């Protein structure tokens, strides 16, 4: 499992980097062009029992039986900032580009209205 995570982090490091953000504090930036619909990475970390900094909640299961599942971010994806006009979205814990992202551009997600 640890080898797999290291491989995943290595792949993520080739695609993104953390830098100073005009939005808030530090942010996540593309280090090369990312194509529309391209897989960026998986939000990795231990299960979360309550809300907190760097926690991502997703719903798993059918709409009727969906359960909120949270993870405490331990990789670079924890530095994603909010923008209502985001350029990336999560499908479960996997992050994808919703449009082409330029090298050097901050990668953002829409936190929604509850944050």
LUMTILO-207873 format. One record per residue: x, y, z of N, C-alpha, C, O in turn; chain. Coordinates in steps of 0.05 Angstrom, whole numbers, plus 5000, padded with zeros to 4 digits. Example, Ala and Ser with C-alpha at 12.3 -4.5 7.8 and 13.67 -1.06 7.14 Angstrom:
% LUMTILO-207873
> 5264	4886	5156	5246	4910	5156	5264	4934	5156	5285	4934	5169	A .
> 5257	4955	5142	5273	4979	5143	5258	5001	5157	5268	5023	5161	A .
% end
This chain:
% LUMTILO-207873
> 5016	4976	5000	5000	5000	5000	5017	5025	5000	5012	5044	4985	A .
> 5038	5026	5016	5055	5050	5017	5069	5055	4991	5072	5077	4982	A .
> 5078	5033	4978	5091	5036	4952	5072	5049	4932	5079	5067	4917	A .
> 5047	5039	4932	5027	5050	4914	5022	5079	4919	5020	5095	4900	A .
> 5021	5087	4944	5016	5115	4951	5040	5132	4942	5036	5154	4931	A .
> 5064	5122	4946	5088	5137	4937	5088	5141	4907	5094	5162	4897	A .
> 5080	5120	4892	5078	5122	4863	5058	5143	4856	5062	5159	4838	A .
> 5035	5142	4869	5014	5162	4863	5023	5190	4869	5019	5208	4853	A .
> 5036	5194	4892	5046	5221	4899	5067	5230	4878	5068	5254	4871	A .
> 5084	5212	4869	5104	5219	4849	5090	5228	4823	5098	5249	4812	A .
> 5069	5214	4814	5054	5222	4791	5041	5250	4795	5042	5266	4777	A .
> 5030	5255	4818	5017	5280	4825	5038	5303	4824	5033	5325	4815	A .
> 5062	5297	4835	5084	5317	4836	5093	5325	4808	5103	5347	4804	A .
> 5089	5308	4788	5096	5315	4760	5075	5332	4747	5081	5344	4726	A .
> 5052	5335	4759	5029	5349	4747	5023	5375	4761	5014	5394	4748	A .
> 5027	5377	4787	5020	5400	4802	5041	5408	4822	5059	5392	4829	A .
> 5039	5432	4833	5057	5442	4853	5041	5462	4871	5022	5475	4862	A .
> 5050	5465	4896	5038	5484	4914	5052	5511	4911	5077	5512	4909	A .
> 5036	5532	4911	5048	5559	4910	5030	5580	4923	5008	5573	4932	A .
> 5039	5604	4924	5024	5626	4936	5000	5631	4918	5002	5633	4894	A .
> 4976	5634	4930	4951	5637	4916	4940	5665	4919	4941	5677	4941	A .
> 4930	5677	4898	4916	5702	4899	4888	5699	4912	4876	5718	4920	A .
> 4879	5674	4913	4852	5668	4925	4854	5667	4955	4839	5680	4970	A .
> 4873	5650	4965	4875	5647	4994	4901	5631	5001	4904	5608	4992	A .
> 4919	5643	5016	4942	5629	5025	4958	5614	5004	4969	5627	4985	A .
> 4959	5588	5006	4972	5572	4986	4951	5558	4969	4929	5553	4978	A .
> 4959	5552	4945	4940	5538	4926	4955	5517	4910	4980	5514	4913	A .
> 4941	5503	4894	4952	5482	4877	4953	5492	4848	4933	5502	4838	A .
> 4976	5489	4835	4980	5500	4808	4989	5478	4789	5004	5460	4796	A .
> 4979	5480	4764	4988	5461	4743	5017	5467	4736	5024	5490	4732	A .
> 5033	5446	4733	5060	5449	4724	5063	5443	4694	5085	5447	4683	A .
> 5042	5435	4682	5041	5431	4653	5011	5434	4645	4994	5435	4662	A .
> 5006	5436	4619	4979	5438	4609	4964	5412	4617	4974	5390	4614	A .
> 4939	5416	4627	4922	5393	4634	4898	5394	4615	4884	5415	4614	A .
> 4892	5373	4601	4870	5372	4582	4843	5370	4595	4841	5360	4618	A .
> 4823	5379	4582	4795	5376	4592	4790	5347	4596	4797	5330	4580	A .
> 4776	5340	4618	4769	5313	4627	4793	5296	4635	4790	5272	4641	A .
> 4817	5307	4636	4841	5292	4645	4840	5287	4675	4833	5305	4691	A .
> 4847	5263	4683	4849	5256	4711	4873	5270	4723	4895	5270	4711	A .
> 4869	5284	4745	4890	5299	4758	4902	5283	4781	4927	5282	4784	A .
> 4885	5271	4798	4895	5256	4820	4873	5248	4839	4850	5255	4835	A .
> 4880	5233	4860	4861	5223	4879	4867	5236	4906	4890	5238	4915	A .
> 4846	5246	4919	4848	5259	4946	4853	5236	4966	4836	5220	4971	A .
> 4878	5235	4976	4886	5213	4994	4888	5222	5023	4895	5245	5029	A .
> 4881	5204	5041	4884	5209	5069	4866	5190	5085	4850	5176	5074	A .
> 4869	5191	5112	4853	5174	5129	4824	5183	5131	4818	5206	5124	A .
> 4806	5166	5139	4778	5173	5142	4775	5196	5162	4789	5198	5181	A .
> 4755	5214	5156	4749	5236	5174	4723	5229	5189	4704	5218	5178	A .
> 4723	5236	5215	4699	5231	5231	4683	5257	5235	4660	5257	5242	A .
> 4697	5280	5231	4683	5306	5233	4697	5326	5214	4719	5321	5204	A .
> 4684	5348	5210	4694	5368	5192	4719	5382	5203	4723	5383	5227	A .
> 4736	5391	5186	4760	5405	5194	4776	5414	5170	4767	5411	5147	A .
> 4799	5426	5176	4816	5435	5154	4825	5412	5137	4833	5391	5147	A .
> 4824	5416	5111	4833	5396	5091	4816	5370	5091	4826	5349	5083	A .
> 4791	5372	5099	4773	5349	5098	4755	5351	5073	4744	5372	5068	A .
> 4753	5330	5058	4736	5329	5035	4714	5309	5040	4720	5286	5048	A .
> 4689	5317	5036	4666	5299	5040	4654	5293	5012	4650	5312	4996	A .
> 4649	5268	5007	4635	5260	4982	4612	5241	4990	4612	5230	5012	A .
> 4593	5238	4972	4571	5220	4977	4576	5195	4961	4581	5196	4937	A .
> 4575	5172	4974	4578	5146	4961	4553	5130	4962	4539	5131	4983	A .
> 4546	5116	4941	4522	5100	4940	4501	5113	4923	4505	5135	4912	A .
> 4478	5099	4921	4455	5110	4906	4444	5135	4919	4448	5139	4943	A .
> 4430	5151	4904	4419	5176	4915	4402	5170	4940	4403	5185	4959	A .
> 4387	5149	4939	4369	5142	4961	4384	5133	4986	4376	5139	5008	A .
> 4406	5119	4982	4422	5108	5004	4449	5120	5007	4467	5109	5020	A .
> 4453	5144	4995	4480	5157	4995	4488	5164	5024	4473	5173	5040	A .
> 4514	5158	5029	4526	5165	5055	4549	5184	5051	4564	5181	5032	A .
> 4552	5203	5068	4574	5222	5067	4599	5207	5078	4599	5196	5100	A .
> 4620	5208	5062	4646	5196	5070	4667	5218	5068	4669	5232	5048	A .
> 4683	5221	5089	4703	5242	5089	4731	5231	5091	4736	5209	5102	A .
> 4750	5246	5080	4778	5240	5083	4793	5265	5091	4786	5287	5083	A .
> 4813	5262	5107	4831	5283	5115	4854	5284	5095	4869	5265	5094	A .
> 4856	5305	5080	4876	5306	5059	4905	5304	5068	4913	5319	5087	A .
> 4920	5286	5056	4948	5282	5063	4966	5286	5039	4990	5286	5042	A .
> 4954	5291	5016	4971	5296	4993	4967	5324	4983	4953	5340	4995	A .
> 4979	5331	4960	4978	5359	4950	4950	5369	4944	4945	5393	4944	A .
> 4931	5351	4939	4904	5360	4933	4890	5375	4956	4870	5387	4952	A .
> 4901	5373	4980	4890	5387	5002	4893	5418	4999	4880	5433	5014	A .
> 4909	5427	4980	4913	5455	4976	4894	5467	4955	4898	5490	4947	A .
> 4874	5453	4946	4855	5463	4927	4839	5486	4940	4828	5483	4962	A .
> 4837	5508	4926	4821	5531	4935	4794	5532	4920	4790	5518	4900	A .
> 4776	5548	4931	4749	5551	4920	4748	5572	4898	4760	5593	4900	A .
> 4733	5566	4877	4725	5585	4857	4699	5575	4845	4697	5553	4836	A .
> 4678	5592	4845	4652	5584	4834	4655	5577	4805	4639	5562	4794	A .
> 4675	5589	4791	4680	5582	4763	4705	5563	4762	4724	5568	4748	A .
> 4702	5542	4777	4725	5523	4780	4733	5510	4753	4719	5511	4733	A .
> 4758	5500	4753	4768	5486	4730	4772	5456	4734	4782	5442	4717	A .
> 4763	5447	4758	4765	5418	4764	4742	5410	4782	4732	5426	4797	A .
> 4735	5384	4781	4714	5374	4798	4722	5346	4808	4737	5332	4795	A .
> 4710	5338	4830	4714	5311	4841	4692	5293	4831	4669	5300	4830	A .
> 4700	5268	4824	4682	5246	4820	4690	5226	4841	4710	5211	4838	A .
> 4675	5225	4863	4684	5211	4886	4708	5226	4897	4707	5250	4901	A .
> 4730	5212	4902	4755	5225	4911	4774	5230	4888	4797	5239	4893	A .
> 4766	5224	4863	4784	5229	4840	4778	5256	4828	4755	5264	4824	A .
> 4799	5271	4822	4797	5299	4812	4802	5299	4781	4821	5287	4772	A .
> 4784	5313	4767	4786	5315	4738	4784	5344	4729	4770	5360	4742	A .
> 4797	5351	4707	4795	5378	4696	4768	5380	4681	4761	5362	4666	A .
> 4754	5402	4685	4729	5407	4671	4733	5423	4646	4715	5426	4629	A .
> 4757	5434	4643	4765	5449	4619	4796	5447	4618	4808	5439	4638	A .
> 4807	5455	4596	4837	5456	4594	4847	5475	4615	4837	5497	4619	A .
> 4869	5467	4629	4882	5484	4649	4910	5490	4640	4925	5471	4633	A .
> 4917	5515	4639	4944	5524	4629	4965	5518	4650	4960	5517	4674	A .
> 4989	5513	4641	5012	5510	4659	5015	5536	4675	5014	5558	4664	A .
> 5017	5534	4701	5019	5557	4719	4993	5567	4730	4992	5584	4747	A .
> 4970	5557	4719	4944	5565	4728	4936	5551	4754	4943	5527	4757	A .
> 4923	5565	4772	4914	5552	4797	4891	5533	4791	4873	5540	4776	A .
> 4892	5510	4802	4871	5490	4800	4851	5495	4823	4859	5495	4846	A .
> 4826	5498	4816	4805	5504	4836	4781	5486	4834	4776	5474	4813	A .
> 4767	5484	4856	4741	5469	4856	4720	5487	4868	4727	5507	4881	A .
> 4695	5480	4864	4673	5495	4876	4666	5481	4902	4657	5458	4902	A .
> 4670	5494	4925	4664	5482	4951	4634	5479	4955	4626	5464	4973	A .
> 4618	5492	4940	4589	5492	4944	4580	5514	4963	4596	5531	4971	A .
> 4555	5513	4970	4544	5535	4987	4546	5530	5017	4541	5548	5032	A .
> 4553	5506	5025	4554	5499	5053	4580	5507	5067	4582	5504	5092	A .
> 4600	5515	5053	4626	5521	5066	4626	5549	5077	4645	5557	5088	A .
% end
